[in-house]
Amino acid sequence: MPRLPVVSGRKVISALSKIGFVMVRQRGSHVTLYRQSDDRLTPVPLHDEQDGGTLKSILMDAGLTVQEFMNLL
């Protein structure tokens, strides 16, 4: 399994928007993304660097593997 990249919250949002996620709300430093095709909600913190565990959780919520995510970057 490839290593998790170090990315910002904005890059995560940009990558997820390429596969149909749209921003539905923001509360403080957290943005919630939604994809209607499979009814998925994914919270993304707007930090400069995502913690490895946080990024892994985001990818699980989005239904992506690390490799699929890296291809979107």
C-alpha distances in whole Angstrom, upper triangle without the diagonal:
4,7,9,12,15,18,21,22,24,21,19,22,23,19,20,24,23,22,25,24,28,29,31,32,32,33,33,30,28,27,27,26,26,26,29,27,25,27,24,25,22,24,23,24,26,24,24,21,19,18,14,15,17,15,12,16,17,14,14,18,18,16,13,9,8,8,11,12,12,14,16,17
4,6,9,12,15,18,20,21,18,17,20,20,17,19,22,21,20,24,23,26,28,30,31,30,32,31,28,26,26,26,25,26,25,28,27,26,27,24,25,22,23,21,22,23,22,21,18,16,16,13,14,16,13,12,16,16,13,15,18,18,16,13,9,7,7,10,11,9,12,14,14
4,6,9,12,16,18,20,17,16,19,20,17,18,22,21,21,24,23,26,27,29,30,29,30,29,26,24,24,25,24,26,26,29,28,27,28,24,24,21,21,19,20,21,19,18,15,13,13,9,12,14,11,11,14,15,13,15,18,18,17,14,11,8,9,12,11,10,13,15,14
4,7,9,12,14,16,13,12,16,17,14,15,19,19,19,22,20,23,23,26,26,25,26,25,22,20,21,21,20,22,23,26,26,24,25,22,21,18,18,16,16,17,16,15,12,10,10,7,9,11,8,8,12,12,10,13,15,15,15,12,10,7,9,11,9,8,12,13,12
4,6,10,12,14,11,11,14,15,13,15,18,18,19,21,20,22,22,25,25,24,25,24,21,20,20,21,20,23,23,27,27,25,26,23,22,18,18,15,16,16,14,13,10,9,10,8,12,12,9,10,14,13,12,15,17,16,17,14,12,9,10,12,9,8,11,12,10
4,7,10,12,10,10,14,14,13,15,18,19,20,22,21,22,22,25,24,22,23,22,18,18,18,20,20,23,24,27,28,27,27,23,22,18,17,14,14,13,11,9,6,7,8,8,11,11,9,11,14,13,13,17,18,18,19,16,15,12,14,15,12,11,14,14,11
4,7,8,6,7,10,11,10,13,15,16,18,19,18,19,18,21,21,19,20,19,16,15,15,17,17,20,21,25,26,25,25,21,20,16,15,12,11,10,9,7,5,6,9,10,13,11,9,12,14,12,13,16,17,16,18,16,15,12,14,15,11,10,13,12,9
4,5,5,6,9,10,11,13,14,16,18,19,17,17,16,19,18,16,17,16,12,12,13,15,15,19,20,24,25,25,24,21,19,15,14,10,9,7,6,5,5,6,10,11,14,11,10,13,15,12,14,17,17,16,19,17,18,15,17,17,13,13,16,14,11
4,5,5,6,9,10,11,12,15,16,17,14,14,13,15,15,13,14,13,10,9,9,11,12,15,17,21,23,22,21,18,15,12,10,6,6,4,5,6,7,7,10,12,14,10,9,13,13,10,12,16,15,14,17,16,17,16,18,17,13,14,17,14,12
4,5,5,6,9,10,10,13,15,15,13,13,12,15,14,13,15,14,11,11,10,12,12,15,17,21,22,22,22,19,17,14,12,9,9,6,8,8,10,10,14,16,17,14,12,16,16,13,15,18,17,15,19,17,19,17,19,17,14,15,16,13,11
4,5,5,6,9,10,11,13,15,13,14,13,17,17,16,18,18,14,14,12,14,13,16,17,21,22,22,22,19,17,14,14,10,11,9,10,9,10,10,14,15,16,14,11,15,16,13,13,17,16,15,17,15,16,14,15,14,11,11,13,10,8
4,5,5,6,9,10,11,13,11,12,12,15,16,15,17,17,14,12,11,12,11,13,14,18,19,19,19,15,14,11,11,8,9,9,10,11,10,9,12,13,14,11,9,11,12,9,9,13,13,11,14,12,13,12,14,12,9,10,12,9,8
4,5,5,6,9,10,11,8,9,8,12,13,12,15,16,13,11,9,9,8,11,12,16,17,17,17,14,12,10,10,7,10,9,11,12,13,12,15,16,17,14,11,14,14,10,11,15,13,11,14,13,16,15,16,14,11,13,14,11,10
4,6,5,7,9,10,9,10,10,14,15,15,18,19,16,15,12,13,11,13,14,17,18,19,19,16,15,13,13,11,13,12,14,14,14,14,17,18,19,17,14,17,17,13,13,17,16,13,16,14,16,16,16,14,11,12,12,9,8
4,5,5,7,10,9,11,12,16,17,18,20,21,18,16,14,14,12,13,13,16,17,17,18,15,15,13,14,12,14,14,15,15,15,14,17,17,18,16,12,14,15,12,11,14,14,11,13,11,13,12,12,10,7,9,9,5,6
4,5,6,7,6,8,10,13,15,16,19,20,17,15,12,11,8,10,9,13,13,14,14,12,11,10,11,10,13,14,16,17,16,14,17,17,17,15,12,14,14,10,9,12,11,8,11,10,12,13,13,11,8,11,11,8,9
4,5,5,5,6,8,12,14,15,19,20,18,16,12,12,9,9,9,12,13,14,14,13,13,11,13,12,15,15,17,18,19,17,20,20,21,18,16,17,17,13,13,16,14,11,14,13,16,16,17,13,11,14,13,9,11
4,6,7,9,12,15,18,19,22,24,21,19,16,15,12,12,11,14,13,15,16,15,15,14,16,15,18,18,20,20,20,19,22,22,22,20,17,18,19,15,14,17,16,12,14,13,15,15,15,12,10,12,11,7,9
4,6,9,13,15,18,20,23,24,22,20,17,15,11,11,8,11,10,11,13,12,13,13,15,15,19,19,21,22,22,20,22,21,22,20,17,17,17,14,12,15,13,10,11,10,13,15,14,11,10,13,11,8,11
4,6,10,12,16,18,21,23,22,19,15,13,9,8,6,8,8,10,11,10,12,12,15,15,19,19,22,23,23,21,24,23,23,21,18,19,18,15,14,16,14,10,12,13,16,18,18,14,13,16,15,12,14
4,7,9,12,14,17,19,18,15,11,9,6,5,5,8,9,10,10,9,9,9,11,12,15,16,19,20,20,18,21,21,21,18,16,17,16,12,12,14,12,9,12,12,16,17,18,15,13,16,16,13,15
4,6,9,12,15,17,16,14,10,8,5,5,6,9,11,13,12,11,10,10,11,12,15,15,18,20,21,19,22,23,23,19,18,19,18,14,15,17,14,12,15,16,19,20,21,18,16,19,19,15,17
4,6,8,11,14,13,11,7,6,4,6,9,11,14,15,13,12,10,9,10,10,12,12,16,18,19,18,21,22,22,18,17,19,18,14,16,18,15,13,17,18,21,22,23,20,18,20,21,17,18
4,7,10,14,14,11,8,6,6,6,10,11,15,15,12,12,9,10,10,12,14,15,18,21,22,20,23,24,23,20,19,21,19,16,18,19,15,15,18,20,23,24,26,23,21,24,24,21,22
4,7,10,11,9,6,5,7,9,13,15,18,18,15,14,11,11,10,11,12,13,16,19,21,19,22,24,23,19,19,21,19,16,19,20,17,16,20,22,25,25,27,25,22,25,26,22,23
4,6,7,6,4,6,9,12,16,18,21,21,18,16,13,12,9,9,10,10,13,16,18,17,19,22,21,17,18,21,18,16,19,20,17,17,21,22,25,25,27,25,22,25,26,23,22
4,6,5,7,8,12,15,18,21,24,23,20,18,14,13,10,11,10,10,13,17,18,17,19,22,21,17,19,21,19,17,20,21,18,19,23,24,27,27,29,28,24,27,29,25,25
4,6,8,11,14,17,21,24,27,26,23,21,17,15,12,11,9,9,11,15,17,16,18,21,20,17,18,21,19,18,21,23,20,21,25,25,28,27,30,28,25,27,29,26,25
4,7,10,13,17,20,23,26,25,23,20,16,14,10,9,6,5,8,11,13,12,15,18,17,14,15,18,17,15,18,20,18,19,23,23,25,24,26,25,22,23,26,23,22
4,7,10,13,17,20,22,21,19,16,13,10,7,6,4,6,9,12,13,12,14,17,16,12,13,16,14,12,16,17,15,16,19,20,22,21,24,23,20,22,24,21,20
4,6,10,13,16,19,19,16,14,10,8,6,5,6,7,11,14,15,13,16,18,17,13,14,16,14,12,15,16,14,14,17,18,21,21,23,21,18,20,22,19,19
4,7,10,13,16,15,13,10,7,6,4,6,9,10,14,17,17,15,17,19,18,14,14,16,13,11,13,15,11,11,15,17,20,20,22,20,18,21,22,19,19
4,7,10,13,12,10,8,6,5,6,7,11,12,15,18,18,16,18,19,18,15,14,16,14,10,12,13,10,9,13,14,18,18,20,18,15,18,19,16,17
4,6,9,9,7,6,5,6,9,11,14,16,19,22,22,19,21,22,21,17,17,17,15,12,13,14,10,9,12,14,18,19,21,18,16,20,20,17,19
4,6,6,6,5,7,9,12,14,17,19,22,24,24,21,23,23,22,19,18,18,16,13,13,14,11,9,11,13,17,19,20,16,16,19,19,16,18
4,5,5,7,9,12,15,17,21,22,25,27,27,25,27,26,25,23,21,21,19,17,17,17,14,12,13,16,20,22,23,19,19,22,22,19,22
4,6,8,11,14,17,19,23,24,27,29,29,26,28,27,26,24,22,22,20,17,17,16,14,12,12,15,18,21,21,18,18,22,20,18,21
4,6,9,12,16,18,22,24,26,28,28,25,26,25,24,22,20,19,17,15,15,14,11,10,10,13,16,19,20,17,17,21,21,19,22
4,7,10,13,16,20,22,25,27,27,24,25,25,23,21,20,19,17,15,15,14,11,10,11,14,18,21,22,19,19,23,22,20,23
4,7,10,13,17,19,22,24,23,20,21,21,19,17,16,16,13,11,11,11,7,7,9,12,15,18,20,17,16,20,20,18,20
4,7,10,13,16,19,21,21,18,19,19,18,15,15,15,12,10,11,11,7,8,11,13,17,18,21,18,16,20,21,18,20
4,6,10,13,15,18,17,14,16,16,14,11,11,12,9,6,9,9,6,6,10,12,15,16,18,16,14,17,19,16,17
4,7,10,12,15,15,12,14,15,13,10,10,12,9,7,10,11,8,10,13,14,17,17,20,18,16,19,20,18,18
4,6,9,12,11,9,11,13,12,9,9,11,10,7,10,12,10,11,14,14,16,16,19,17,14,17,19,16,16
4,6,9,9,8,10,13,12,9,10,13,11,10,13,15,13,14,18,18,19,18,21,20,17,18,21,18,17
4,7,8,8,11,14,15,11,12,15,15,12,15,18,16,16,20,19,21,19,22,21,17,19,21,18,17
4,5,6,9,12,13,11,11,15,15,13,16,19,18,18,21,20,21,19,22,22,18,18,21,19,17
4,7,10,13,15,13,12,16,17,15,17,20,20,20,23,21,22,19,21,21,18,17,20,18,16
4,6,9,12,10,10,13,14,13,15,18,18,18,21,19,19,16,19,19,16,15,19,17,15
4,6,8,6,6,9,11,10,12,14,15,15,18,16,16,14,17,17,14,14,18,16,14
4,6,5,6,9,10,11,12,14,15,16,18,17,16,14,17,18,15,16,19,19,17
4,5,5,6,9,10,11,12,14,15,16,15,14,11,15,16,14,14,18,18,16
4,5,5,6,9,10,11,12,14,15,14,14,12,16,17,15,16,20,19,18
4,5,5,6,9,10,11,12,14,14,14,13,16,17,14,16,19,18,17
4,5,5,6,9,10,10,12,11,11,9,13,13,10,12,15,14,14
4,5,5,6,9,10,10,9,9,8,12,12,10,12,15,15,15
4,5,5,6,9,10,10,11,11,15,15,13,15,18,17,17
4,5,5,6,9,9,10,11,14,13,10,13,16,14,15
4,5,5,6,5,7,7,10,9,8,11,13,12,13
4,5,5,6,8,9,13,12,11,14,16,15,17
4,6,8,10,12,15,14,12,16,17,16,17
4,6,9,11,13,11,10,13,14,13,15
4,7,10,12,10,10,14,14,13,16
4,7,8,6,6,10,11,10,13
4,5,5,6,9,10,11,13
4,6,5,6,9,10,11
4,5,5,6,9,10
4,5,5,7,9
4,5,5,7
4,5,5
4,5
4
